[in-house]
């Protein structure tokens, strides 16, 4: 799993590459928490185009970061999921809380 980021116009853009499953969940949580705690931002966009696989553990990672950011009034958006990732996200209902952009 690789986590990349950049800040542009008070938006934190995070790119996830690899497989987001139970084996990568702890690492990904730590990386996302580190990025979101360090950067002043008004919104977060998580680009999922680099994910080759995601399961329910990955959904849990995203929901956990959403809750932490919601407590700080920072909205989270998802972008560019591959078809197989999009299917998992649609089934989970996550787009209700983290809209697709």
C-alpha atoms as one frame of an Amber mdcrd trajectory, in Angstrom:
protein
   0.000   0.000   0.000   1.237   3.463  -0.884  -0.264   6.718   0.377   0.580
   9.968  -1.445  -0.644  13.463  -0.675  -0.599  17.096  -1.690  -2.365  20.229
  -0.526  -3.858  22.589  -3.064  -6.197  25.495  -2.265  -6.856  24.272   1.301
  -7.816  20.806  -0.001  -5.802  17.773   1.069  -5.632  15.311  -1.827  -4.723
  11.764  -0.827  -3.942   9.035  -3.336  -4.145   5.383  -2.352  -2.288   2.763
  -4.405  -2.264  -0.995  -3.909  -4.582  -3.222  -1.905  -6.597  -1.866   1.002
  -7.407  -4.986   3.006  -6.884  -6.210   6.570  -3.136  -6.551   5.977  -2.761
  -2.907   4.939  -5.450  -1.431   7.210  -3.278  -0.498  10.209  -0.574   1.067
   8.053  -3.138   2.991   6.005  -4.947   4.247   9.136  -1.673   5.499  10.589
  -0.668   7.228   7.352  -4.056   8.886   6.879  -4.179  10.009  10.510  -0.679
  11.451  10.241  -1.586  13.389   7.084  -4.895  14.708   8.361  -3.500  15.689
  11.755  -0.544  17.584  10.307  -2.172  19.571   7.539  -4.529  22.541   7.885
  -7.315  21.929   5.379 -10.940  22.681   4.632 -11.710  19.406   2.834 -10.165
  16.046   1.959 -10.399  14.240  -1.369  -9.295  10.602  -1.402  -8.354   9.358
  -4.872  -9.008   5.628  -5.145  -7.892   5.171  -8.765  -4.734   3.328  -7.681
  -6.519   0.709  -5.586  -6.436  -2.731  -7.156  -8.456  -4.294  -4.312 -10.498
  -3.189  -1.310 -12.551  -5.211   1.148 -14.624  -4.442   4.245 -11.475  -3.643
   6.239 -10.755  -0.896   3.720 -14.278   0.445   4.071 -13.706   0.501   7.829
 -10.511   2.519   7.375 -12.362   5.116   5.304 -15.285   5.343   7.721 -12.931
   5.732  10.676 -11.101   8.637   9.022 -14.464  10.168   8.056 -15.569  10.152
  11.702 -12.345  11.771  12.892 -12.548  14.477  10.248 -16.265  15.053  10.764
 -15.521  15.855  14.418 -13.296  18.662  13.072 -15.955  19.751  10.508 -13.771
  18.683   7.576 -15.772  17.056   4.753 -14.363  14.009   2.956 -14.937  13.146
  -0.686 -13.987  10.060  -2.698 -12.760  10.137  -6.282 -11.994   7.807  -9.183
 -12.758   4.353  -7.803 -12.059   1.431 -10.127 -15.184  -0.596 -10.992 -14.496
  -3.337  -8.419 -13.820  -0.754  -5.678 -16.898   1.240  -6.676 -19.023  -1.897
  -6.295 -17.788  -2.449  -2.710 -18.362   1.214  -1.845 -21.868   1.272  -3.334
 -22.835  -1.884  -1.445 -21.543  -0.365   1.800 -23.556   2.848   1.311 -20.452
   4.939   1.991 -21.330   7.468  -0.711 -24.112   8.703   1.569 -21.492  10.160
   3.934 -18.513  10.599   1.602 -19.811  11.763  -1.799 -18.158  10.722  -5.030
 -16.588  13.619  -6.932
